[in-house]
């Protein structure tokens, strides 16, 4: 289940250019820890959560990493109630932390 999603713009050159980073925090499948996924140099992202009043939380149904082009990757996460997270990026790191 998704705990949080943080989108950050990292500005430089007196705000004339920027890069985007995203950090997702998820509960692991055994509800014992938290998985942190960090995406850097994000070139595209989209997030949709459908019917939030009916579905207070959503489980990950499937996720897939793919190569878009040399050095650019895509992570697509489908949620069990029809929601989706899509991120294209060139830098990635992850970690697991016990709750």
C-alpha positions as a Markdown table, in Angstrom:
| # | Residue | x | y | z |
|---|---|---|---|---|
| 1 | Unk | 0.0 | 0.0 | 0.0 |
| 2 | Unk | 1.1 | 3.5 | -0.8 |
| 3 | Unk | 1.9 | 5.5 | 2.3 |
| 4 | Unk | 3.2 | 8.7 | 0.6 |
| 5 | Unk | 4.4 | 10.2 | -2.6 |
| 6 | Unk | 6.7 | 13.2 | -2.6 |
| 7 | Unk | 7.5 | 15.2 | -5.8 |
| 8 | Unk | 10.3 | 17.6 | -5.6 |
| 9 | Unk | 11.6 | 20.2 | -8.1 |
| 10 | Unk | 15.3 | 20.9 | -7.6 |
| 11 | Unk | 16.1 | 24.3 | -9.1 |
| 12 | Unk | 19.5 | 25.7 | -10.1 |
| 13 | Unk | 20.9 | 28.5 | -12.1 |
| 14 | Unk | 18.7 | 31.1 | -10.3 |
| 15 | Unk | 15.6 | 29.1 | -11.1 |
| 16 | Unk | 16.2 | 28.9 | -14.8 |
| 17 | Unk | 16.5 | 25.1 | -14.9 |
| 18 | Unk | 15.4 | 22.2 | -12.7 |
| 19 | Unk | 15.2 | 18.5 | -12.3 |
| 20 | Unk | 12.4 | 16.5 | -10.7 |
| 21 | Unk | 12.7 | 13.7 | -8.2 |
| 22 | Unk | 10.0 | 11.5 | -6.7 |
| 23 | Unk | 10.0 | 9.4 | -3.5 |
| 24 | Unk | 7.4 | 6.7 | -2.9 |
| 25 | Unk | 6.9 | 5.1 | 0.5 |
| 26 | Unk | 5.1 | 1.8 | 0.6 |
| 27 | Unk | 4.1 | -0.7 | 3.3 |
| 28 | Unk | 5.8 | -4.1 | 2.6 |
| 29 | Unk | 3.7 | -7.2 | 1.9 |
| 30 | Unk | 4.0 | -8.5 | 5.5 |
| 31 | Unk | 3.1 | -5.1 | 7.1 |
| 32 | Unk | 6.5 | -5.2 | 8.9 |
| 33 | Unk | 8.4 | -2.5 | 7.2 |
| 34 | Unk | 8.5 | 0.4 | 4.8 |
| 35 | Unk | 9.9 | 0.3 | 1.3 |
| 36 | Unk | 11.3 | 3.6 | 0.0 |
| 37 | Unk | 11.7 | 4.0 | -3.8 |
| 38 | Unk | 13.6 | 7.1 | -5.0 |
| 39 | Unk | 13.6 | 8.2 | -8.6 |
| 40 | Unk | 15.9 | 10.9 | -9.9 |
| 41 | Unk | 16.1 | 12.9 | -13.1 |
| 42 | Unk | 12.4 | 12.2 | -13.7 |
| 43 | Unk | 11.3 | 13.0 | -17.2 |
| 44 | Unk | 7.6 | 12.0 | -17.0 |
| 45 | Unk | 5.2 | 11.0 | -14.2 |
| 46 | Unk | 1.5 | 10.4 | -13.8 |
| 47 | Unk | -0.5 | 9.3 | -10.7 |
| 48 | Unk | -4.1 | 8.5 | -10.5 |
| 49 | Unk | -6.2 | 7.3 | -7.6 |
| 50 | Unk | -9.8 | 6.5 | -8.5 |
| 51 | Unk | -12.7 | 6.8 | -6.1 |
| 52 | Unk | -10.8 | 7.8 | -3.0 |
| 53 | Unk | -14.0 | 7.9 | -0.9 |
| 54 | Unk | -14.7 | 4.2 | -1.6 |
| 55 | Unk | -11.1 | 2.9 | -1.5 |
| 56 | Unk | -9.3 | 4.3 | 1.5 |
| 57 | Unk | -6.2 | 2.3 | 0.7 |
| 58 | Unk | -5.0 | 0.5 | -2.4 |
| 59 | Unk | -2.8 | -2.6 | -2.8 |
| 60 | Unk | -0.3 | -2.9 | -5.6 |
| 61 | Unk | -1.7 | -5.4 | -8.1 |
| 62 | Unk | 1.4 | -5.5 | -10.4 |
| 63 | Unk | 4.4 | -3.4 | -11.1 |
| 64 | Unk | 6.9 | -3.5 | -14.0 |
| 65 | Unk | 10.2 | -1.9 | -14.8 |
| 66 | Unk | 11.0 | -1.3 | -18.5 |
| 67 | Unk | 13.7 | 0.3 | -20.6 |
| 68 | Unk | 12.4 | 3.3 | -22.5 |
| 69 | Unk | 15.6 | 4.2 | -24.3 |
| 70 | Unk | 19.3 | 4.1 | -23.4 |
| 71 | Unk | 19.6 | 5.4 | -19.8 |
| 72 | Unk | 15.8 | 6.1 | -19.4 |
| 73 | Unk | 13.6 | 3.6 | -17.5 |
| 74 | Unk | 9.9 | 3.4 | -16.7 |
| 75 | Unk | 8.2 | 2.0 | -13.6 |
| 76 | Unk | 4.5 | 1.4 | -13.9 |
| 77 | Unk | 2.5 | 0.4 | -10.8 |
| 78 | Unk | -1.1 | -0.7 | -11.1 |
| 79 | Unk | -3.3 | -0.5 | -8.0 |
| 80 | Unk | -6.1 | -3.0 | -7.3 |
| 81 | Unk | -8.9 | -0.4 | -7.6 |
| 82 | Unk | -7.8 | 1.0 | -11.0 |
| 83 | Unk | -5.3 | 3.6 | -9.9 |
| 84 | Unk | -1.9 | 3.9 | -11.5 |
| 85 | Unk | 1.6 | 5.3 | -10.9 |
| 86 | Unk | 3.9 | 5.9 | -13.9 |
| 87 | Unk | 7.4 | 7.3 | -13.6 |
| 88 | Unk | 10.1 | 7.7 | -16.2 |
| 89 | Unk | 13.6 | 8.3 | -14.8 |
| 90 | Unk | 17.3 | 7.9 | -15.2 |
| 91 | Unk | 18.4 | 7.5 | -11.5 |
| 92 | Unk | 16.9 | 5.0 | -9.0 |
| 93 | Unk | 17.6 | 3.8 | -5.4 |
| 94 | Unk | 15.6 | 1.9 | -2.9 |
| 95 | Unk | 15.6 | 0.8 | 0.8 |
| 96 | Unk | 13.7 | -1.2 | 3.3 |
| 97 | Unk | 13.2 | 0.0 | 6.9 |
| 98 | Unk | 11.6 | -2.0 | 9.7 |
| 99 | Unk | 8.5 | -0.3 | 11.3 |
